[in-house]
């Protein structure tokens, strides 16, 4: 392809499968820093999740199709480089928006701004687009787009006044705002506290009372148990605030009812909690939905686990072990550890200030979905810390599952381990292999459960516990018969 200098709105066909996109400008005194980025968009012109933004804080897309390679400077000119492999783009991606943003000024202060499109293999320049701007702090410089099965490049030159965060929001990226009106310190990680006080006291409907429960079905095989199936008094419970203690007591009774319904009265199990902390979950965290979920799951641990404790992980691109949740510390645990990402997602990465003891630096967790990594880490923990009772993993995610083969390998390997995986989908999203796992052949026992709810905060406690615990007793029986337990 012969190199072309494009005017705004012009387009050219792109025959090269691997591209190098260079954002170029003249640096010098008073010139703000400029950053290149890319957005992977569907036919609807939106991202699928926050992982579809590639930029300085998230330099590589999970598909490996787009990568931010960083800056080079020479002879007064700086370039920031993005690599795009059109062959590796997933079928759902029909556009790649090639963007720029400034740090410390506007594009009107940036001389000689130009976008160059090069063949990554040969280095040949395929097209260039010279740009001018005024008060904008973010720019869509150009876009690669699919038209009738062929890729093209268009010179766009559209500016935005609210920086990279404002531009990303236009395409569906979730961007949290600080809780107060004050501007956060530069580079500081801002995390909105999980509002425990938002959780309302739960008043059961008459039909949820233990006396109204259906007659229990007999267990097909014995399960580990204690002498009573009623609510178990847990260590530290007396230290909880009165309202929280009342909710916990009621919920433990409802857990006991659910176990009796399914023939597992008095069952004992180790409970592990896994919380999705990918970028798309931020709304559920800031609304207090995740804090409410954790409080409701604490009742399961209080009823099933003889020490009333719950091991916990958070995950996105990487897993992170959280401190064990002890009932008496529940309010502080929610405040300190029910967290997602950072308000300053589009700020330069710096060491966060003020992390309290045990808190995870959420920058290290990332914002994409890599379920297989946290599954592997939980499996490793259980193997290193064997227990006489089985392990129940309560795994909450809002979807965006794409590592299907890796997840399937992990869960297939876990069939021979004393672990039951209960996945809960928080919304209508793509849950991939998790939705199909029940029907996959070649497993001695079915050790995976899955269900999704549109809004978990509207699901009554008794219904939620019934759904969470309905398959667990039958798995215990099958695992015992198979010699796994």
N, C-alpha and C positions, 0 to 999 in steps of 0.2 A: 504493500500500500504506500502511495506517495503521501508525504506529510502535507497537511493542510492547516492553514491558519483560519480558524472559524470565527464567525461573528455570532453574537448572541442569538440562540434559537436554531442555528444551523446544526446539521447532523451528518455523520459519515458512517458507512458500514465498517464493522470491525471483524477482520478475518483471523487475527491472531488469537489463539486460545488463552495465552498467558500474558498478562499486561502488568506494566509498571506505571503507576500514576504518580506524577511528581507535581506537588504544589510548590511554586517557586516565587520568591520575592527578594527584594534588596533589603538587607538588614543594616542597621546603623543607629546612631543616637536618636532617641525619641520614637523609634519604631517598635510597636508592640510585638510580642511573640505571637506566632501563628501556628495553628495545629491543623493537620489534615485528619479526616475521619471518613467513615463510610457507613451507610445504612443499607441493609439488605431488605428489600421490600417485596411484598406479594403483588398479585394483580390488582388488589384493592388499594395499593399505595401505602400499606401499613407494615410495620414490623410484626413478626409473630410473637416475640417476647423481647426482653431487654438484651438478650444475647445477640440480637441482630444489629447491634451498634458496635462497630469496631473503631477504637480510638485509643488515646494514650493510657487510659486506665484499664482497658480491655483490648489488648493489642492483637488478638487472634480469634477468629470465629471458630466455633466448634467444628464446622465442616472442613476447616483448613482452606477454604476457598478464598478468604479475604484476610489480609494481615496488615497491621500498621508496622512499618519497618523502621520508622524514626527519621531523624533529621541528619542532613549533611550540610556543611558550610564550606565555601571556598570563594576567595576573591570578592568579598562583599555580598555574595548571594547565598541564600539558604534555601534548601528544599526539604520538604517533609513528604515521605514516600508511603504509598499504599500499594500493595500487590494484590491483584485479582486474577484468580484462575477460573475462567469461565466454565471449564470442564467439570470443576468440582462443586459448582453451585447446585444446591438442591432444587428439585423440580418446582417447588413452590415459589422460589425466588425468581422474579421476572424483571426486577430493576435493582441496580446498585447506585444509590445516590452518593456522589463524591463531594464531600463537604469540607468546609474550613471554618475555624473560629479564632477569635483573637483573645489574648490575655493581656490586659493592661492598656487597652485603647480600642480604636475602631479601625475598620478597613480603610477609611479615608486617610489614615496615617501610614498605610503600608504601600510603598512605591513598587512598581514593577511586578505586580501580582499576575501570575500566569499559571495555567494548568497545562501540563504536558502529558500526552498519552503515548507510551512507548511499548514496543514489542519486548517482552521480558527476555526472550531467548536471544534476540539479535541486538537489542539496544536501539533499533531504528525508531525514529520519531514518527508516529502515525498521525497525530493531530496536536494542535496547540490552541489555547483559548486565552487571549489577553483580557484581563478584567479590571474594571474601575469601580470604586465604591465611595460611599460617603460616611454615614454614621452607623452603618451596620456592624454588628459584632459576630455574626454568623452568616455563612454563605453556602448555597448549593452551587458549586462551581459547574458541575456537569453531571451526566448520568449515563450509565450503560443500561440499555433496555433491550428486551427481546421482542422482535416483531416478525411474525410469520416464520418462526423457527430460526431466525438469524439475529445476531447481536449487532447493535448500533451504538454509537456514542453521540450524545447531544450536548451542545454548549448551553448551559442554563443561565447562570449569573443572577440568581435570585437571592436577595439579602434578607436578613432577619435582625431585629433590634435587641433580642433577648439572649444572645449567645447560644452556645451549643445546647444548653439545657432547653431553651425555648424552641430551637429547631427540632430537637429530638422529640419533644412533647407533641409537635405537629404530626409526627409519624407514629405515635402510639407508645413511646417510651415512658415508663412511669418515673416521675421525678417528685420526690418528697420535698415539702417545704418545711423550714424550721417552725417550731411551735410558737416562738416569740417573734415580735417584730424586729428584734435586733439582728443585725447582720452577724453571722458566725465568724469566728476568727479565721483568717486565711489558712487553709489546709486542715482545719480542725474537722474531726469526724463528729457529726451531729447525729444523735440517735434519739428519736422520740421515745419517752418512757412508755412502757406498756401500762395503760390506765386500768389498774385493778379495780378502782372504784366504779368503773363503768359496768361491771358485771352485776346484773340485778339479782336480788334474792329469788330463788326458784320456789314456786308454790306448786306442788304436784296436783294434777287433776285427780279426782277420786278414783278413776280407772287405773291410776298408776300405783295405788297403795298396794302393799304386799298381799292383803287379803283378797284382792281382786285378780291376782295373777292366775293364769291357767295352771292346771295340775302339771307338775313336772314330769317330763318324759324320762324313763329309766336310762341310765348311762349304759352304752353297749359294753363298756369295759371299765374296771376301776381306774380312778385317777388319784394322784396325790392329793391328800385332803387333810383338814384339821377337824376337830370335833364338832364345830358348829358352822353353819352356812350363813349366819347372821352377820351384821356389821362388826368388824374387828376393830378394837381400840388400838390406835396407832401411836407410836412414840412421838411426842411433841405436839400432838393434836391440840392439847389444852392451851398451847401458847398462841394459837391463831386468833385473829380478831373475831368477835362474836358472830357477825354475819357470815364470815367465811366458814367458821366452825359449824354453823347451822347448815349451810349449803353442803359442806363435806359430809356431815352425818346423814343427811337425806340422800345424797348421791351414793354413799356406800350401801345404804339399804337398797337402792334401786339396782346397783351392781349385783348385790346378792340375789335379788329377785330374778334378774336376767340369767344368772348362773343356775338357779333352781329350774327355770323354764327349760334350760337345755341339758338338764341332768348332770350338772357339774357343781352341785352344792359343796361348798367348802374347799374348792380347788385352790391349790397354791401354785404361784408362778412368779418368776422374775419378770418385771415389766421394764421395757426399754422404750423411750420416747424419741422419735426422730422428727425434726421440724425443718421443712423447706424454708430456706432464707434467700431464695433467688429474687432477683429484682422485681419480678411480677407479683411477689407476695407482699410488697411493701404496704399496699392499701389495707390488707388484712391485719397487718401488725399495727399500723397507726390507728385503726378503728377499734383496737382492743379485741378483735376476734380471736387472734392466736392466744392471747393471754387467757381468754375464756376457755379455749380448748384445753390449754395446759391445766387449768384448775379442774376441769371436768375429768381429765385423764388422771389427775392425782387421786381421785376417788377410786379408780380401778387399781392403782398401785397400793393404796391403803387397804383395799379389800383382798387383793390377791397375794401381795408380797408380805412375807412374814416380818420383814423389817420396816415396811411402810415407806421404803425409799424407791426411787426410780432413777435409772441411768438415762442420760439424755445426750443427744447429738443435734447439731445444726449442720446444714449443708447447703451449698450452691455449687460453685465450680470445685470446691474442696470441702471435705468434711471437717468438723471441729467438735471435739468432745467437750461437753459442758459439765460443770460440777454436778454431782448427784443431787437430785431434788429430794430434800427431806421435808416432811410435812410441816414441821414447826417453823421452817424457814420459807414457806411458800410465798408470802408477800414480797420479801426481799428477793427471792429467786426470780419471780416474775419481773420485778423492776430491773434487775441486773442482767438477766440472761435471755429474756424474750425480746430479741432485737433482730433487725434485718438491715443489711447493707449500711448505707450512710447517706445522710441528707446531702453531703458534699460529693455526690457521685461524679460530678463533672469538675471537681476541684483537683488540683495537683495532689498527688499522693505524698503525704508527709506523715510522720509518726503521730498517731492520735494522742491527744492529751487527756489525762484524767481517767484512764481505765482503772476500774476498781479491781480488787483481788478476785481472780477467777474469771474475769470478763474476757471474752474472745475479741481480738481485733478483727472486726467484721470485714476489713479490707482484704484479709487473707482468705476469706471464704469466697469472695467473688460474687457474681450475680447470675451465672448460668446454671443449668440443671445437669448434674452429674451424679444421678442416683446410685450408679454402680459402685462408686467410690465409698459412699457412706455405708452401703450394704456390706461391702467387703470389710470395712473397719468394724462394724458391729459383729460380723461373723468372727473376726479375729479376736475381739474382746471376749465373746462367749467361749471360744476355744481355749483362751488363756485363763479364763476364770470359770471353770466348770461348777455347776450347781446341781443339787439333787432334784430341783424342780425344773420344769421346762421354762423357756423364755418366750414371752409374748412381746413382739415389737409392734408398737403403734406408730405408724408412719404417715405423716400428713404432708400433702403436696398439692399445689394448684395446677399440676400438669406441666406441659411443655416437654414431655418425655421424648427423647430422640436416640438415646443410647440403647436401643432395644436389644441388640445382640449381646452386648456386654452385661446388661441387666439380667437377661435370660440365663447367661452362663453362671452368674453369681447365684441366682435363685435355684437353678438346677443343682448346683453343687451343694447348696444348703439343705436340700431334701433329706440328706443323711444326717443332719444335725438337729439337736433338740430345740429348734427355733420355729415359731409360727409367726409369719409376717402378715399383719393386717394393714393394708394400704387404704387410706381414705383420701379421695379426691375432693378438693375444695373448689368446686365450680365446674363449668362446662369447658373442658380443655382436652388436649390430646394426651391420653395416658398410655398410649402405645401398648407394649407387651403386658403391662400390669392388668389391663382389661381382658387380655386374651389368655392369661396364664392358666386359669382354671381349665381351659379346654386343651392345653398342650399335652401331648401324650408322652409316655416314656418316663413317668415318675412313680416311685413306689407308693408315696403318699402325697396328698395335696396339702402343702404347708403354706399356701398363699391365699389370702382373702382380699377382695377389693370391692369397694363401692364408692360412689361419688354423690355429693349433695350440692345443690345450687347455692345454698346459704346455710352453713352449719349452725349459725346462731339461732335459726328458727326451728331447728330439730329438737323436740323435747328430750330431756335427759334419758327417760326410759327407752324411747325409741332408739336413741343413739347407742346406748349400752347394749340393747338387744342386737343391733346390727354389728357392733364391734365384736361381740362375744359369741355370736351364733355358730361360727365354724370352729372355734377354738376347742371345745370339748370333743367334737368328733375327730379332730386331728390328733388330740392326745391319745384317744383310743386306738386310732390307726397306727400312730407312732409306736405305741406299746406293743401292738401285735407284730409290727415289723422289726422290733428290737432296737428301735432308735432311742426310745426312752427306757 
